């Protein structure tokens, strides 16, 4: 039988630029204070103009909305607050017309406790749905372990008065875990994927993958077994239905386990978020030490050509620093979230990127330049392209989920309602009167225009998405130098994490016979090799460089080939 990888028809995701948004917070078309698909459709040209090639929609299916839609009560419908299935199809069509693909969240580790499956399961022990969830007559001994939201979530087993049993929930108690080992549940998961594929999506961001494949139950002792074969099943099904569809897994795992998720011969997940690099990147930004980042990059080098990392800075959750050592974590807290109100779940920071970096344009550019040049596919979070801020008055992760700021009209142009689902940020440096799309669109030097330009450049350097990288030693602990090669072309990237300028010397490793020149892709200060066979580049505080390796005419000739 053919392996999953033999079926893949297009590796589009390797050079994509993904933009993550929630329909709820993007654009409200009907004035009810909640974003909707019609509003989103009006903004498709904006996303296209920015250079986005794939949109990742956070959950929009019917849901009580207690965990921002990650508590689904109907997998086959659009929550009426956001529109109808018809609107959804109009949206995927509109995206396709503009050459943008759509990925959607697939939240199948758990359902909402309002889901009819759970209602049926709890009300009747003989219900065919009883075994779709995980039950225990007695409170399991480990009920107070493994909470994902410590400080907010008290237990992983809650007694259901109707069922008169305890049910397992890895997340909040209104999110009962599905019994994913049950073949009927697995078949339903495939059906859900098949449904949305049919409606035009190109794949899924699969929520909480390690928990989906983990053995679940009251009697489990020690580390639960993981059913990796499930991943192959998901992938195969997808690719049989649509050759170029992918799964982007949310799996915050250790590097030693990466290949178990990608599959040793690439037959499991096509993409995963690189949490290891994310955390060490923030450490590097905080203390100007690239040591752990370089280590994370080496340790997470994918070993199979179809496997790809999703690279992100901040997402809709807290910045999880749980994989750093305690002193490292403390240094990141000190730099970016010293106040307790900025921290969450004993392990992370809940702020948006711009306020973490104190709105310092140099540091923002450095961070994004890194996100666009580290190995993988960049995933932008809505609002980050205009350096939106957060509202720490809002509870938990909501502080970084406020409505998109389009203009200096009331409610930031997001909605005509007097009250929006979460307040629009209206005061201070990050308030909509100063931070908004319309203003930045008009200003050629704005962050938005910088972002558009860097996205264009990323699209023009496929070496990063496709190629092999090596880290070049510059002997500067706060400077990262990387070189990518793909199909005979090479690019070289420099990033200075220091608040002071740095001069670095290095070899470009140009191919034999090529002129040793580094062509600056973002300005015209190119670099010629010195007599000692090395390049010497002076980087500004937080400065960065994108070079193509080889002389200009040589590079042009090559790109035409
Ligand atoms: C991970 C999601 O990113 C998070 O927002 C959510 O709360 C949990 N999974 C539960 O679905």
Boltz pocket constraint, residues with backbone or C-beta under 6 A from the ligand:
constraints:
  - pocket:
      binder: B
      contacts: [[A, 67], [A, 70], [A, 71], [A, 107], [A, 171], [A, 207], [A, 208], [A, 250], [A, 316], [A, 317]]
      max_distance: 6.0
